[in-house]
């Protein structure tokens, strides 16, 4: 990773992850203040879902573009869109406008990890990839240590808008630093000749959005048709963008793609509402809620380094299964933290456990996907995985928002409403434990990974 020919690229990818991490942690930390200022709590979940639905479009388009041209082109385009979205978010005068700005942010941000995965697949030796993924997870350390606290201070002293606007120059500087190293990655020798997946990416995002709208609608005679139309659009488009058998969890690549979505659904459905849970139910400050998020980010990094040392020996299947179990424990303890009389400090412990669980299970899924990608087609393979990743996050946070909106509409207390959200996230972690058996036991087991023979 640190050879002269790769040194600048390694540093550039670390900066790339750092700026994405800074945005994610900062926005999550100040969302309770945003809601207090703009109101419309029923749109709370959409602030997250809109970003990830836009992210879904960006990553599919950028991933396929990397199979046609030099990755620096989709990277630069995504960087500009991301910065414009930050500006519009900081200037938003209503929750509706903020949601629209988050869509634009998401489209831009989607190109950045797509380019990173392509760079790792094309430029680094297979033996170096686990360590590179662990190193990228480590890039979350500085943003996770100072990001939530800094965002809380900025939000309290200058207003939440500066959490968006203040990131613009930082993103610009980091983007320029990354641009040079990404520019050295060549286009594939045999560019992809397939038609663009932009249409299917847009249909997936629109279908998921309609499904969430249908779930949130209180009138059943409106909800059912909208939900049906959303699913009718979403499912076929998703199947065209992912490996055959993904929805059936076919062994190998298809299972890895599906499991990544289950993992992000489970973790981020709960994670998006951790700050709201801590500030509204436990009466802690925004800064304390940021510390809870920081704990998960740090243990996520620790879990990534643990898997880096064990994945080639133990294989992805046991690591992913173990990670889901630990994640489920963390979610369950977080739910207990919300009960009256339980000290808020337990939230730090709980979410630290959850972070370790996703840290152990997240990178092995990426390694499985890269190991199966055809030469020069890393962009399309990893885009499928990231599509599932982002769709899982969007649906998880969005369905959590549906529960919040229903609680607000029917005057439910916030505590049982949030407990329902954590219960759904926990249930999805159990699904992940069961699906992990569809992954190969060892990365070297090519037949099992390809799904041609039963996994050992």
C-alpha positions in Angstrom: 0.0 0.0 0.0 2.9 2.3 0.7 5.1 1.5 -2.4 6.1 4.6 -4.3 3.6 3.9 -7.1 0.7 3.5 -4.7 1.5 5.9 -1.9 -0.3 8.9 -3.3 -3.4 6.8 -4.1 -3.5 5.3 -0.6 -3.4 8.8 0.9 -6.0 10.0 -1.5 -8.4 7.2 -0.8 -8.0 7.9 3.0 -8.9 11.5 2.4 -11.9 10.5 0.3 -13.3 8.4 3.1 -12.5 11.0 5.7 -14.6 13.7 3.9 -17.6 11.3 3.5 -17.3 10.2 7.1 -17.2 13.9 8.3 -20.5 14.6 6.4 -22.3 11.5 7.6 -21.4 12.0 11.3 -22.0 15.7 11.3 -25.5 15.6 9.8 -26.6 12.7 12.0 -25.4 14.6 15.1 -27.3 17.8 14.5 -30.5 16.4 13.1 -32.4 16.9 16.4 -31.5 20.6 16.2 -32.6 20.7 12.5 -36.0 19.2 13.4 -36.4 21.6 16.3 -35.8 24.5 13.9 -37.6 23.4 10.8 -40.2 21.1 12.3 -42.0 18.5 10.2 -40.7 15.5 12.3 -42.6 13.3 9.8 -39.8 14.1 7.3 -37.0 13.2 9.8 -36.3 9.9 8.2 -36.5 11.3 4.7 -33.4 13.5 5.4 -31.5 10.2 5.5 -33.4 8.2 3.0 -33.3 11.0 0.4 -29.5 11.1 0.7 -29.2 7.4 0.2 -31.7 7.1 -2.6 -29.6 9.8 -4.4 -26.5 7.9 -3.4 -27.9 4.8 -5.1 -28.2 6.6 -8.4 -24.7 8.1 -8.1 -22.9 4.9 -7.3 -24.5 2.8 -10.1 -23.7 5.5 -12.7 -20.2 6.1 -11.4 -19.5 2.4 -11.1 -20.4 1.7 -14.7 -18.7 4.8 -15.9 -15.4 3.5 -14.3 -15.8 0.5 -16.6 -15.9 2.8 -19.6 -13.5 5.7 -18.9 -10.9 6.9 -16.4 -12.4 6.9 -12.9 -11.3 10.5 -12.4 -14.2 11.7 -14.6 -17.1 10.3 -12.5 -15.1 11.2 -9.4 -14.8 14.9 -10.3 -18.4 15.1 -11.3 -19.6 13.6 -8.1 -17.4 15.9 -6.0 -19.0 19.0 -7.6 -22.5 17.7 -7.1 -21.8 16.8 -3.4 -20.5 20.3 -2.7 -23.5 22.0 -4.4 -25.8 19.8 -2.3 -24.0 20.9 0.9 -24.5 24.6 0.0 -28.2 24.1 -0.8 -28.7 22.1 2.4 -27.1 24.9 4.5 -29.4 27.4 2.9 -32.6 25.3 3.1 -35.6 27.2 4.7 -37.8 24.1 5.2 -37.5 20.4 5.8 -38.8 19.8 2.2 -35.9 21.8 0.7 -33.4 20.1 2.9 -34.6 16.7 1.7 -34.2 17.9 -1.9 -30.7 19.1 -1.2 -29.9 15.8 0.4 -30.9 14.0 -2.8 -28.2 16.1 -4.7 -25.6 15.4 -2.0 -26.4 11.7 -2.3 -25.9 11.6 -6.0 -22.5 13.3 -5.7 -21.4 11.2 -2.7 -22.3 8.0 -4.5 -19.5 8.4 -7.0 -16.8 8.6 -4.3 -16.9 5.1 -2.8 -17.6 3.6 -6.2 -14.3 5.1 -7.4 -12.6 3.9 -4.2 -13.7 0.3 -4.7 -12.6 0.3 -8.3 -9.2 1.7 -7.3 -8.7 -1.1 -4.7 -9.7 -3.7 -7.2 -7.5 -2.5 -10.0 -4.4 -1.1 -8.3 -3.8 -3.3 -5.2 -2.8 -6.9 -5.0 -5.4 -9.3 -3.5 -3.2 -9.8 -0.4 -3.3 -6.1 0.2 -7.0 -5.6 -0.1 -8.1 -6.7 3.4 -5.6 -4.3 4.9 -6.6 -1.5 2.6 -10.3 -2.0 3.6 -9.2 -1.9 7.3 -7.1 1.2 6.6 -10.1 2.9 5.0 -12.1 2.1 8.1 -9.4 3.7 10.2 -10.0 6.8 8.2 -13.2 7.2 10.1 -11.2 7.5 13.4 -10.4 11.3 13.2 -13.9 12.3 11.9 -15.5 10.0 14.5 -13.4 11.4 17.4 -13.8 15.1 16.6 -16.7 15.2 14.1 -19.7 14.6 16.3 -18.4 16.9 19.1 -17.3 19.6 16.6 -20.7 19.4 14.8 -22.5 19.7 18.2 -20.4 22.7 19.1 -20.9 24.4 15.7 -24.6 23.6 15.9 -25.0 25.1 19.3 -22.8 28.1 18.8 -23.4 29.1 15.2 -26.4 27.1 14.1 -26.9 23.8 12.3 -26.6 25.4 8.9 -22.9 25.9 9.4 -22.5 22.1 9.8 -23.4 21.9 6.1 -21.7 25.1 4.9 -18.6 24.6 6.9 -17.9 21.3 5.2 -17.8 22.9 1.7 -14.2 24.2 1.9 -13.0 21.0 3.6 -14.5 18.9 0.9 -13.0 21.1 -1.7 -9.5 20.8 -0.3 -9.7 17.0 0.2 -11.2 16.6 -3.3 -8.3 18.5 -4.9 -5.9 16.3 -3.0 -7.6 13.1 -4.1 -8.0 14.3 -7.7 -4.4 13.9 -8.7 -4.0 10.3 -7.4 -7.3 9.1 -8.9 -6.2 10.7 -12.2 -3.4 8.1 -12.5 -5.9 5.2 -12.6 -6.3 4.2 -16.3 -9.5 3.3 -18.0 -10.0 -0.5 -18.6 -8.3 -1.9 -21.6 -11.6 -3.3 -22.9 -14.3 -0.7 -22.0 -17.7 -1.9 -21.1 -20.0 -2.0 -24.1 -23.3 -2.7 -22.2 -26.1 0.0 -22.2 -26.1 2.4 -19.3 -27.8 1.3 -16.1 -28.9 4.9 -15.3 -32.5 4.1 -16.2 -32.6 1.1 -13.8 -30.8 3.1 -11.1 -33.4 5.8 -11.3 -36.2 3.3 -11.3 -34.8 1.6 -8.2 -34.6 5.0 -6.4 -38.1 6.0 -7.5 -39.6 2.6 -6.7 -38.0 2.6 -3.2 -39.3 6.2 -2.6 -42.8 5.3 -3.7 -42.8 2.2 -1.4 -41.8 4.4 1.5 -44.5 6.9 0.6 -47.0 4.1 0.5 -45.9 2.8 3.9 -46.2 6.3 5.4 -49.7 6.9 4.0 -52.5 6.6 6.6 -55.3 6.1 4.1 -55.2 2.4 3.2 -56.9 2.9 -0.1 -54.1 5.2 -1.1 -51.3 3.4 0.7 -51.9 0.0 -0.9 -51.8 1.1 -4.6 -48.8 3.4 -4.0 -46.9 0.6 -2.2 -47.8 -1.9 -5.0 -46.6 0.5 -7.7 -43.4 1.2 -5.8 -42.6 -2.5 -5.4 -43.5 -3.2 -9.0 -41.0 -0.6 -10.1 -38.3 -1.4 -7.5 -38.0 -5.2 -7.7 -37.5 -5.7 -11.5 -35.0 -2.7 -11.6 -33.1 -4.1 -8.6 -32.9 -7.5 -10.2 -31.5 -6.1 -13.4 -28.8 -4.2 -11.5 -27.6 -7.1 -9.3 -26.2 -10.6 -10.0 -28.8 -13.3 -10.9 -30.2 -14.9 -7.8 -29.6 -11.9 -5.5 -33.2 -11.9 -4.1 -32.9 -15.6 -3.5 -29.5 -15.3 -1.8 -27.8 -17.6 -4.3 -24.5 -18.8 -2.9 -21.5 -16.6 -3.6 -21.6 -13.2 -5.2 -25.4 -12.9 -5.2 -25.6 -13.8 -1.5 -22.9 -11.2 -0.7 -24.8 -8.5 -2.5 -28.0 -9.3 -0.6 -26.4 -9.7 2.8 -24.7 -6.3 2.5 -28.1 -4.7 2.2 -29.5 -6.6 5.2 -26.5 -5.5 7.2 -26.9 -1.8 6.5 -30.6 -2.0 6.9 -30.2 -3.4 10.4 -27.4 -1.0 11.6 -28.5 2.2 10.1 -32.1 1.9 10.8 -31.2 2.1 14.5 -28.2 4.4 14.0 -30.2 7.2 12.4 -32.4 7.5 15.5 -29.7 7.2 18.2 -29.2 11.0 18.6 -32.9 11.6 18.7 -33.3 8.8 21.3 -30.6 10.1 23.5 -31.5 13.8 23.4 -35.3 13.4 23.6 -35.6 10.4 26.0 -32.5 10.5 28.1 -32.2 14.3 28.3 -28.6 14.5 27.3 -26.9 17.1 25.2 -26.2 16.9 21.5 -22.5 16.6 22.4 -23.2 13.5 24.5 -25.3 12.0 21.6 -22.3 12.6 19.3 -20.1 10.6 21.7 -22.5 7.7 21.3 -22.0 7.8 17.5 -18.2 8.2 18.0 -18.1 5.0 20.1 -19.7 3.1 17.2 -17.3 4.6 14.6 -14.2 3.7 16.7 -15.3 0.1 17.4 -16.3 -0.2 13.7 -12.6 0.5 12.9 -11.5 -2.0 15.6 -13.7 -4.7 14.1 -12.3 -4.0 10.7 -8.8 -4.6 11.9 -9.9 -7.8 13.6 -11.3 -9.2 10.4 -8.2 -8.1 8.5 -6.1 -10.5 10.6 -8.6 -13.4 10.4 -10.5 -13.3 7.1 -8.1 -15.3 5.0 -7.8 -17.9 7.8 -11.4 -18.1 9.0 -13.1 -17.1 5.8 -16.0 -14.6 5.3 -18.9 -16.8 6.4 -18.0 -17.2 10.2 -16.9 -13.5 10.4 -20.1 -12.1 8.9 -22.2 -14.4 11.0 -20.4 -13.4 14.2 -20.7 -9.7 13.2 -24.4 -10.0 12.9 -24.7 -11.6 16.3 -22.7 -8.8 17.9 -24.7 -6.2 16.1 -27.9 -7.7 17.3 -26.7 -7.6 20.9 -25.7 -4.0 20.6 -29.1 -3.0 19.2 -30.9 -4.9 22.0 -28.8 -3.2 24.7 -29.5 0.2 23.0 -33.2 -0.5 23.3 -32.8 -1.3 27.0 -31.0 2.1 27.4 -34.2 3.9 26.4 -36.1 2.6 29.4 -36.7 4.9 32.3 -34.1 4.7 35.0 -31.4 3.3 32.8 -28.3 5.5 32.9 -27.5 7.2 29.5 -23.9 6.0 29.6 -25.1 2.5 28.7 -25.9 4.0 25.3 -22.2 4.5 24.7 -21.5 0.9 25.5 -24.4 -0.4 23.5 -23.6 1.4 20.3 -19.9 0.6 20.7 -20.9 -3.1 20.6 -23.0 -2.6 17.6 -20.2 -0.7 15.8 -17.8 -3.6 16.4 -20.3 -6.0 15.0 -20.7 -4.2 11.7 -16.9 -3.6 11.6 -16.3 -7.3 11.6 -18.9 -8.2 9.1 -18.7 -5.3 6.6 -15.3 -5.8 4.9 -15.5 -9.6 4.3 -18.5 -8.9 2.1 -16.5 -6.5 0.1 -13.6 -8.9 -0.3 -16.0 -11.7 -1.5 -17.4 -9.3 -4.1 -14.0 -8.2 -5.4 -12.7 -11.8 -5.5 -15.5 -12.7 -7.9 -15.4 -9.6 -10.1 -14.2 -10.2 -13.6 -11.0 -8.3 -14.7 -12.0 -4.8 -15.8 -15.5 -5.3 -14.4 -14.8 -4.4 -10.8 -16.9 -1.2 -11.2 -20.1 -3.1 -12.1 -19.6 -5.8 -9.5 -18.9 -3.4 -6.6 -21.7 -1.1 -7.8 -24.1 -4.0 -7.3 -22.9 -4.5 -3.8 -23.0 -0.8 -3.0 -26.5 -0.6 -4.6 -27.7 -3.2 -2.1 -25.7 -1.4 0.7 -27.3 2.0 0.0 -30.8 0.6 -0.7 -30.7 -1.2 2.6 -29.7 2.0 4.4 -32.4 4.0 2.6 -35.1 1.5 3.4 -34.0 1.0 7.0 -33.9 4.7 7.8 -37.0 5.3 5.7 -39.1 2.7 7.4 -37.9 4.0 10.7 -39.2 7.4 9.5 -42.5 5.9 8.7 -42.8 4.6 12.3 -41.9 8.1 13.6 -44.4 9.7 11.3 -47.1 7.3 12.4 -46.3 7.9 16.0 -46.6 11.7 15.5 -49.9 11.3 13.6 -51.5 9.2 16.3 -49.9 11.0 19.3 -47.9 8.0 20.4 -45.2 8.5 23.0 -41.7 8.7 21.6 -40.3 5.9 23.7 -42.5 3.0 22.4 -42.2 4.4 18.9 -38.4 4.2 19.0 -38.5 0.8 20.6 -40.4 -0.4 17.6 -37.6 0.9 15.3 -34.9 -0.9 17.4 -37.0 -4.1 17.4 -37.2 -4.1 13.6 -33.4 -3.5 13.4 -32.8 -6.4 15.8 -35.0 -8.7 13.8 -33.1 -7.9 10.6 -29.8 -8.8 12.4 -31.3 -12.3 13.0 -32.1 -12.5 9.3 -28.4 -11.7 8.6 -27.2 -14.5 10.9 -29.3 -16.9 8.9 -28.2 -15.6 5.5 -24.5 -15.7 6.3 -24.5 -19.4 5.6 -24.8 -18.6 1.9 -21.4 -17.0 1.9 -18.2 -19.1 1.1 -16.3 -20.5 4.0 -13.0 -19.5 2.5 -12.0 -16.8 0.0 -9.9 -19.4 -1.9 -12.9 -21.6 -2.4 -13.6 -20.3 -5.9 -16.2 -22.9 -6.7 -18.3 -22.2 -3.7 -17.9 -18.5 -4.2 -19.1 -18.7 -7.8 -22.1 -20.7 -6.6 -21.3 -23.7 -8.9 -21.0 -26.1 -6.0 -22.2 -26.1 -2.4 -20.0 -24.1 0.0 -17.8 -26.2 2.3 
